[in-house]
Structure formats: structure tokens, C-alpha cells
Amino acid sequence: MMCNLFNENDRKLFKEKGIQEKNILEQLEIFKKGIAFLNIYSSANVPDGIHKFDDKTQKFLCGIYDSALENLSVLKFVPASGAASRMFKDLFSLREKVNAESTDTKYTQKINDFFNQLPYYGFYEELKNIMSKSNISLEDCISKMDFITITDYILNEKGLNYANTPKALIKFHRYKTFVRAAIEEHLVEAALYGSKEGISELHFTISPEHKKNIIAFIENIRPDYEKKYQTTFKITYSVQKPSTDTIAVDLNNQPFRETDGSLLFRPAGHGALIENLNGCKQEMIFVKNIDNIVPDRLKAPTVLYKKIIGGLLISLKDKLKEFMYVMEDENITLDKLNEIVKFSREELFILVDHALFKQKDKLLNYLKQKLNRPLRVCGMVVNEGEPGGGPFWVKDNETNEISLQIVESSQINLADKNQSAVLKSATHFNPVDLVCWVYDYKGNKFHLPDYVDARTGFISIKSKDGRELKALELPGLWNGAMADWITVFVETPLITFNPVKTIDDLLRKEHQAIE
């Protein structure tokens, strides 16, 4: 029986993590049944699902944002728990290869290029100084192709310790007289578009093991930035809650147990951060990944489009508030309802079933339900082949309702020719650049976990101590975790999307602070 799966120690662990046993049983059922692919109906594009604004409208929306800012509580929310180790996977591979062969290794062209271009990286001078304290010349190591020594000083504790450093603290950009870590660029961004009455509010989600170092780093550099940008940074932090961890199973879908008999739980991906986002009290929340930043010379378009999507959000939430109060009148006219339907279709891309027009009460109730939800405006860039998610019209497999969603390629059945064709037709890409309104028209905060589509998520194959296992990720933060939000897409320029996934990305011209 299912109840015999767990023992007293297991239930003690559940209690420590704050996880209910029924939730774990539900997760086990998901492993057994699998997660259905999403049914992408068509790709969202301009004008069918994505707004594109001319210069006049952009200026108008910026004006709305600037005028409203003084009366709003605004937050920049940055998922920043990612480790930098993924950026240096080639160096890890090099180290492992040398250890395995114990002989001189022929370097690939990619490795040669990396070390020969080290002076262009933001961390070069710091690396050089650390090595010099051990009487080792970085320049000599490069000229002699002693890449193993350099690798050790990049990855290990005796050097930069980047193998155990969060991406937030990696030196991304090299200016003429200083360098900036990724997290510093987010402070600058916040000061440029989110400062209200001399206060800029930020929230970083971080890993427990990095919390001390990140806070110490911020407190050290904060005074200089506050002085330079004439603002006070109000910064809060949170970690992914243990209660959002998911149980791992073996390939037979039975709970995976460690050698000591204990159950294995794993972090459930960035979708778990909906709980962290739900804990934020500000009205307007900008969300952006830790690695998607640019140096100062390229920040103007980012600031501009932050104000554009922010202005649109304010405009839409004001209109929603007006209509929600109008719909409280039992004597509302059909003409007024038609006006609301038109707004819903043209501005929010909410498709209303024509059958509802036959019954005024059903139409009214439908609109009340659809328009009283969390609201997000998401920037979308033109697709140039980057891997990841994009904007699609998705048909619900149970209700047949069609709505706008951000969909990852892993959520699509690529073996289905029709689904694959829709994916290939995508014109835009999701850069994870969004702004949210999380209060209803009466000023009550939405409980964000209520708007998660629990049917979505990811099952992946991992390994632990040489044994394969299945891991479950919760619906992604901007995917299934926001599936039941009002979602509006806006085309933004490609320059606003400059992620750093590998160390090589920092050599792109967009990440060179010195032209």
C-alpha cells in the first residue's frame, strides 16, 4: 500500500521541510502518469498576440510610468541563486581530462581562445593579482600555455573560487577604471528606472550557502552606488523554501533513497520562486534574471522599455479597475459589456467564446472572473535562434480554452509534426523581462500560488552517486506558475536580451564596457 512507502524517519523529514505527505503522494502520481505536453495552437506574433508600439505610443507609455511612479511601490525582483559553475563547464572538463590522462593534453581551439582572451574578461586583474601573491605570473602561464595552473586559480579556493561562487558575484564587465559583478549592474538598473523619492527597492532570491557572501558584497559596495546615483537601496533577500523541494524517484517511480536509507529531495527549479514572489508586498514588480544585464553604454534601451512595459501595465490595471467596478452594477448594459469584451480581446488578447453572448449573466460572470487576476506585461524579442521559451497561443487539453502562454520547447511534443511546425513558426523569443501587478481592483493582494497550473512542470533524468533518478521541477516561474495570470506581450528590441550562460558570452560586444 502507498502508506507503507514511508517510515517514521521519512515523516520526520517531511515535518522538518514543511511538506505535507499528501503533496508527496501527488508528486509520486505525477511521476507515474507523466506530464502531458502542452498543445500549442499557434505562435503569438505581431499583431496577433504581441503588441508593437510606435514612437509616439512609447513616449506616451513612458509618461504614464514616470507620472505614476511617485504614487507606486515598485520592486525589482531578481532570481539570483544560480551557480557560476555552469559558466565554466569547459574548464571543469579540461581539469577532469587532465586528471584522467595524467599526461600533457592537447588543447582544443576553444580552450586556446579562452585563455588567450583572458585580458578581456572582467575578472582578469583580480586573477592576476591573486596569482602574483603566490609568485606566479599570469602572463607567463598564458605564454607557456600552462592553462591548468590558471584553471586551478580560476576555479579553486586558492584563487577566484568560481567553482563555488554564485553567478551574481562574477565580475561581468570591465570598465576603464573599475569592474562590476552581475549583481552590481542590477543595482544601477534599479536606480535608473525604479527609484521613488530617493529609494530603490530590490529583492534577490539566493542560495543559502551564498547568502552570507552576497550580503557582505552588497553592503561593501552599496555606499558608493548610493552616492553616485543619489538613491538609497532597500534590499531584501529570500531563499527557496525547503517546502517547495520535490521528492526524487528511481526509474521504477519508487522513492529514491540514499545509501543510509534517507529519502532524496531536490530543489524544484525556478517555479518554486512563486512562493518568494508571493511574499513581496509591493504593487508593481519587475522580474529579470541575474545574468541578463549590459554595461552602462547600452543601458538606455533597457531603461526605456522598462518604462514602456511599466506604463502599459499601469494603463491596463487602471482600465481593469474601472471595468471591474462597472460590472458590479447589476443593470450594466449589453453595450457596456461589449465594450469590455472589445477591450479584453484587443488589449489583453483574452478570447471570449461567442456562445457567452447569448446569456448576459454568464458573460458578466465570465468577464468578472477573467479580469480579476494577477496581471503581467512581458517583453518579447524577435527570435534569432536562441534556445528556450517563446510566446504561444495554447489550447487547454481539458477546457479547449485558448490563451497566451510562455512555453518552453521541452513542453512541446516535437515528435508531432504539427506541433513542431508551430514551434518553428515562432517569430519571438522570451527574454524573461516582465513586470507584474499583484493586487486586485479593491487593493487586496492576490495569493499567487492560486494561479499556478499544477499540470505543467518538468521531469528530468539525473544521477546521484552513480545511480540514475527522476527529478520533478515545478511549473516554471514565468511558465506554468503564471499560467492563469492575465498575460500581455510587447515586442522589445533584441539589445534588451543579453544573457550570460557560458563564460564565452562575456566576450560578446554587448558585454564589453569599453568600446
C-alpha positions in Angstrom: 0.0 0.0 0.0 1.1 3.6 -0.6 1.1 4.4 3.1 3.8 1.8 3.6 6.2 3.7 1.4 7.3 5.9 4.3 8.6 5.3 7.7 8.9 7.3 10.9 12.2 9.0 9.8 10.6 9.9 6.5 7.7 11.6 8.2 10.1 13.4 10.5 11.9 14.7 7.4 8.6 15.9 5.9 7.8 17.8 9.0 11.3 19.5 9.0 10.9 20.6 5.5 7.3 21.7 6.0 5.9 19.3 3.3 2.6 17.5 3.7 2.7 13.8 2.9 -0.3 14.2 0.6 1.7 16.5 -1.6 4.5 13.9 -1.8 1.9 11.3 -2.8 0.6 13.6 -5.5 4.2 14.1 -6.8 4.6 10.3 -7.0 1.5 10.1 -9.1 2.9 12.7 -11.4 6.0 10.6 -11.9 3.8 7.5 -12.7 1.4 9.3 -15.1 3.9 11.7 -16.6 3.3 15.3 -17.6 1.3 15.9 -20.7 2.7 18.1 -23.4 1.1 21.5 -23.9 -1.0 21.9 -27.1 0.4 24.9 -28.8 -2.4 26.2 -31.1 -0.3 28.8 -32.9 2.7 31.1 -32.3 1.9 34.6 -31.0 3.1 37.3 -33.3 2.6 41.0 -34.2 -0.3 41.8 -34.2 -1.9 38.5 -33.2 -0.8 38.2 -29.5 2.1 40.7 -29.3 1.8 44.5 -29.2 4.3 46.6 -31.0 4.3 50.4 -30.3 5.3 53.3 -32.5 7.5 56.1 -31.1 4.5 58.2 -30.2 2.9 55.4 -28.1 6.2 54.6 -26.5 6.6 58.2 -25.3 3.0 58.2 -24.1 3.6 55.0 -22.0 6.8 56.3 -20.6 5.0 59.4 -19.5 2.3 57.3 -17.7 5.1 55.4 -15.9 7.0 58.5 -14.9 3.9 60.3 -13.6 2.6 57.3 -11.7 5.9 56.3 -10.1 5.7 58.6 -7.1 2.5 57.0 -6.0 3.5 53.4 -6.5 5.5 50.8 -4.6 7.9 49.4 -7.1 10.3 46.4 -6.7 13.0 44.8 -8.9 12.8 41.0 -8.3 15.9 39.1 -9.4 16.3 35.3 -9.3 19.9 35.1 -8.3 20.5 31.7 -6.9 22.2 30.3 -10.0 25.8 28.9 -9.5 28.6 30.1 -11.8 29.9 26.6 -12.2 27.7 26.1 -15.3 29.5 29.0 -16.9 32.9 27.2 -16.6 31.9 23.8 -17.8 34.7 23.7 -20.4 37.3 24.3 -17.6 35.8 21.6 -15.5 36.0 19.2 -18.5 39.6 20.3 -19.1 40.5 19.6 -15.4 38.8 16.2 -15.5 40.5 15.2 -18.7 44.0 16.1 -17.4 43.4 14.2 -14.1 42.2 11.2 -16.1 45.1 11.1 -18.5 47.9 12.4 -16.2 49.8 13.5 -19.3 50.1 16.6 -21.4 46.8 17.4 -23.0 46.3 18.9 -26.5 44.1 21.9 -26.0 41.1 22.5 -28.2 40.9 25.7 -30.2 38.1 26.8 -27.9 40.3 26.4 -24.8 43.2 28.2 -26.5 40.9 31.1 -27.5 39.6 31.4 -23.9 43.0 31.7 -22.3 44.4 34.0 -25.0 41.4 36.3 -24.5 41.6 36.4 -20.7 42.6 40.1 -20.6 39.2 41.0 -22.0 37.4 39.5 -19.0 36.3 41.5 -16.0 38.0 39.2 -13.6 41.4 39.3 -15.3 43.1 41.8 -13.0 41.8 40.2 -9.8 43.0 36.8 -11.1 46.4 38.3 -12.0 46.8 39.9 -8.5 45.9 36.7 -6.7 48.4 34.6 -8.7 51.1 37.2 -8.2 50.8 36.8 -4.4 51.8 33.2 -5.0 54.7 34.4 -7.2 53.0 33.1 -10.3 52.9 35.3 -13.4 49.5 35.0 -15.2 51.1 36.4 -18.4 53.9 33.8 -18.3 51.3 31.0 -17.8 49.4 32.2 -20.8 52.6 32.4 -23.0 53.8 29.0 -21.8 50.2 27.5 -22.3 50.2 26.4 -18.7 46.4 26.5 -18.7 46.0 24.0 -15.9 47.6 26.3 -13.4 45.3 29.2 -14.5 42.3 26.9 -14.4 43.1 26.0 -10.8 43.3 29.6 -9.8 40.0 30.4 -11.6 38.0 27.5 -10.1 39.6 26.7 -6.7 39.6 28.3 -3.3 43.2 29.4 -3.6 42.1 31.7 -6.4 38.8 33.2 -7.5 36.9 30.1 -6.3 34.5 30.5 -9.2 33.6 26.8 -8.8 31.8 27.8 -5.6 30.6 31.3 -6.4 27.1 32.4 -7.4 26.8 33.9 -10.8 25.6 37.1 -9.1 29.2 37.8 -7.9 31.1 37.0 -11.1 32.9 40.1 -12.5 30.9 40.6 -15.7 32.0 44.0 -17.1 35.4 45.7 -17.3 35.2 49.5 -17.4 38.2 51.8 -17.7 38.8 52.3 -14.0 36.7 49.6 -12.4 34.8 46.3 -12.9 31.3 45.3 -12.0 29.8 42.0 -10.9 26.4 41.0 -12.3 24.6 42.0 -9.2 26.0 45.5 -9.3 24.5 46.1 -12.7 21.1 45.3 -11.3 21.6 48.0 -8.6 22.4 50.5 -11.4 19.3 49.5 -13.4 17.0 49.8 -10.4 18.4 53.3 -9.7 17.8 54.3 -13.3 14.1 53.4 -13.6 12.8 52.3 -10.2 13.9 55.0 -7.8 11.0 56.6 -5.9 11.6 59.5 -3.6 15.3 58.6 -3.5 14.6 54.9 -2.6 15.3 51.9 -4.9 13.9 48.6 -3.8 15.3 45.3 -4.9 14.8 41.7 -3.9 17.2 38.9 -4.7 16.4 35.2 -4.3 19.7 33.5 -3.3 21.0 30.1 -2.3 21.5 29.5 1.5 25.2 28.7 1.0 25.8 32.0 -0.8 23.7 34.3 1.4 26.5 35.4 3.7 28.9 36.3 0.8 26.3 38.1 -1.3 25.0 40.2 1.6 28.6 41.1 2.6 29.4 42.0 -1.0 26.3 44.3 -1.3 27.0 46.0 2.0 30.5 46.8 0.9 29.7 48.4 -2.4 26.3 49.9 -1.5 27.6 53.3 -0.2 29.4 54.1 -3.4 26.4 53.4 -5.6 24.0 55.2 -3.3 26.3 58.3 -3.6 26.7 58.0 -7.3 23.0 57.5 -8.2 21.6 59.7 -5.4 19.4 56.9 -4.1 19.1 54.6 -1.1 18.9 50.9 -1.8 16.3 49.0 0.1 17.4 45.4 -0.5 15.7 42.2 0.7 16.7 38.6 0.2 15.0 35.2 0.3 16.0 31.6 -0.3 14.0 28.9 -2.0 11.8 27.4 0.7 12.5 23.7 1.7 8.8 23.1 1.5 9.0 23.6 -2.3 11.5 20.7 -2.7 10.2 17.7 -4.6 10.9 14.0 -3.9 13.2 12.1 -6.3 12.3 8.6 -7.6 14.2 5.8 -9.2 13.5 4.7 -12.8 10.6 2.5 -11.5 9.0 5.6 -9.9 9.7 4.4 -6.4 11.1 7.0 -3.8 14.9 7.3 -4.3 16.8 6.5 -1.1 20.3 7.4 -0.2 22.8 4.7 0.9 21.8 5.5 4.5 18.1 4.9 3.7 17.0 8.5 3.8 14.8 10.0 1.1 16.3 12.3 -1.5 14.6 15.6 -2.1 15.7 18.1 -4.8 15.1 21.8 -5.4 12.1 22.2 -7.7 13.5 24.7 -10.1 12.7 28.4 -10.5 9.0 27.7 -10.4 9.3 27.3 -6.7 10.1 31.1 -6.6 6.4 31.9 -7.0 6.3 31.5 -3.2 9.1 34.1 -2.9 7.4 36.4 -5.3 4.1 35.9 -3.3 5.9 37.2 -0.2 6.7 40.5 -1.8 4.3 43.3 -0.8 5.0 45.9 -3.5 2.3 46.6 -6.1 4.5 46.7 -9.2 7.2 44.1 -9.5 9.8 43.9 -12.3 11.3 40.4 -12.9 14.6 39.9 -14.6 17.3 37.2 -14.5 20.6 37.8 -12.8 22.7 37.3 -15.9 20.7 39.4 -18.3 22.4 42.8 -18.0 24.5 45.1 -20.1 27.2 47.7 -19.3 26.3 51.4 -19.0 26.8 52.3 -22.6 23.9 50.1 -23.6 21.5 50.6 -20.7 19.3 53.3 -22.3 17.1 50.9 -24.3 16.7 48.7 -21.3 15.6 51.7 -19.1 13.3 52.9 -21.9 11.5 49.6 -22.4 11.2 49.1 -18.6 9.2 52.3 -18.5 7.2 51.3 -21.6 6.1 47.9 -20.2 5.6 49.6 -16.8 3.4 52.3 -18.3 1.4 49.8 -20.2 0.9 47.8 -17.0 -0.4 50.9 -15.2 -2.7 51.8 -18.1 -4.2 48.3 -18.2 -4.6 47.9 -14.5 -6.4 51.3 -14.3 -8.8 50.2 -17.1 -9.4 46.9 -15.4 -10.2 48.6 -12.1 -12.7 50.8 -13.9 -14.4 47.9 -15.6 -14.5 45.7 -12.5 -16.4 48.4 -10.7 -18.7 49.0 -13.7 -19.5 45.2 -13.6 -20.7 45.4 -10.0 -23.8 47.2 -11.3 -26.5 44.6 -11.9 -28.1 46.9 -14.5 -25.0 47.0 -16.7 -26.0 47.4 -20.4 -25.1 44.9 -23.1 -23.3 47.7 -24.9 -21.0 48.3 -21.9 -20.3 44.5 -21.7 -19.5 44.6 -25.4 -17.1 47.5 -24.8 -15.4 45.4 -22.1 -15.2 42.4 -24.4 -13.6 44.5 -27.1 -11.0 45.8 -24.6 -10.3 42.2 -23.4 -9.8 41.0 -26.9 -7.8 43.9 -28.4 -5.7 45.0 -25.3 -5.4 41.8 -23.2 -5.8 39.2 -26.0 -8.5 37.4 -24.0 -10.7 35.4 -26.4 -14.3 35.3 -25.3 -16.4 32.4 -26.5 -19.2 33.7 -28.8 -21.7 31.3 -27.1 -21.5 33.5 -24.0 -23.0 36.5 -25.8 -26.4 34.7 -25.8 -26.6 34.9 -22.0 -25.8 38.2 -20.3 -25.4 36.8 -16.8 -22.9 34.1 -18.0 -20.9 36.7 -20.0 -20.8 39.0 -17.0 -19.6 36.3 -14.6 -17.0 35.2 -17.1 -15.6 38.7 -17.5 -15.5 39.2 -13.8 -13.5 36.1 -13.3 -11.1 36.7 -16.2 -10.4 40.3 -15.5 -9.8 39.9 -11.7 -6.5 38.1 -11.9 -2.8 39.0 -11.4 -1.6 41.0 -14.5 1.8 40.8 -16.2 3.3 42.5 -19.2 6.2 40.6 -20.8 8.8 41.8 -23.2 9.4 39.6 -26.2 12.3 39.9 -28.6 12.5 38.8 -32.3 13.6 35.2 -32.5 17.1 34.8 -33.7 17.6 31.2 -32.9 18.3 31.4 -29.1 17.3 28.2 -27.2 14.4 28.5 -24.7 10.8 29.6 -24.4 8.6 31.7 -26.5 5.1 33.2 -26.7 2.3 30.9 -28.0 -1.4 30.5 -28.1 -2.1 27.4 -26.1 -5.2 25.3 -26.2 -6.1 23.7 -22.9 -6.5 20.0 -23.2 -9.4 19.9 -20.8 -11.4 23.0 -21.4 -10.3 23.8 -25.0 -9.9 27.4 -24.0 -7.1 29.2 -25.9 -4.8 31.6 -24.0 -1.4 33.3 -24.3 1.4 31.4 -22.6 5.2 31.4 -22.4 6.2 27.9 -23.5 9.5 26.1 -23.3 10.5 23.7 -26.1 10.6 20.8 -23.6 6.8 21.3 -23.0 6.1 20.6 -26.7 5.8 17.2 -28.4 8.4 17.6 -31.1 7.6 14.2 -32.5 4.2 15.7 -33.5 4.7 17.3 -37.0 2.0 19.8 -36.4 3.3 20.9 -33.0 6.9 21.0 -34.4 5.7 23.2 -37.3 4.0 25.6 -34.9 7.2 25.8 -32.8 9.3 26.5 -35.9 6.9 29.3 -36.9 7.6 31.3 -33.8 8.6 34.9 -34.5 9.6 35.9 -31.0 11.5 34.7 -28.0 11.0 35.0 -24.2 13.9 37.1 -22.7 12.4 36.9 -19.1 11.7 40.6 -18.9 8.4 41.2 -17.3 6.5 43.5 -14.9 3.7 42.3 -12.6 0.7 43.8 -10.8 -0.3 41.6 -7.9 -3.2 43.4 -6.3 -6.9 43.3 -7.3 -9.1 46.3 -8.1 -10.0 46.8 -4.4 -6.4 46.8 -3.2 -6.3 43.2 -2.0 -3.2 41.2 -2.7 -3.6 38.1 -4.9 -2.4 34.8 -3.5 -0.2 33.9 -6.4 0.1 30.1 -5.8 -3.7 30.0 -6.6 -2.9 30.9 -10.2 -0.4 28.1 -10.9 -1.2 25.4 -13.5 -0.2 22.4 -11.4 -0.5 20.2 -14.6 2.6 21.7 -16.0 6.2 21.1 -15.0 9.2 19.0 -16.0 10.5 15.5 -15.3 14.2 15.1 -16.0 16.7 12.3 -15.6 19.6 13.0 -13.2 22.1 10.9 -11.3 23.2 10.5 -7.7 26.3 8.5 -6.6 26.3 6.8 -10.0 22.6 5.9 -9.8 20.0 7.3 -12.2 16.9 9.0 -10.8 14.0 11.1 -11.9 13.6 14.7 -10.7 10.5 16.8 -10.8 10.6 20.5 -11.4 7.5 22.6 -10.5 5.9 24.7 -13.2 8.4 27.4 -14.3 8.1 30.8 -12.7 7.1 32.6 -15.9 5.6 29.4 -17.5 3.1 27.3 -15.5 3.5 29.2 -12.3 1.9 32.3 -14.0 -0.3 30.3 -16.4 -3.6 31.7 -15.0 -2.5 35.4 -15.0 -3.6 38.0 -17.5 -0.7 37.9 -19.9 0.2 40.7 -22.3 3.2 40.5 -24.7 5.1 43.5 -26.0 7.8 43.5 -28.6 11.1 44.8 -27.2 14.4 45.3 -29.0 17.0 42.5 -29.1 19.5 44.6 -27.2 17.4 44.2 -24.0 18.3 40.4 -24.1 21.9 39.7 -23.3 22.1 36.6 -21.0 25.4 35.0 -19.9 25.1 31.3 -19.9 28.7 30.4 -20.7 31.9 32.3 -20.0 32.3 32.9 -23.7 29.2 35.1 -23.7 31.0 37.8 -21.8 33.2 38.3 -24.9 30.2 39.4 -27.0 30.4 43.0 -27.9 27.3 43.7 -25.9 29.2 42.8 -22.7 32.3 44.8 -23.5 32.0 48.0 -21.4 35.0 49.6 -23.1 34.4 50.2 -26.8 
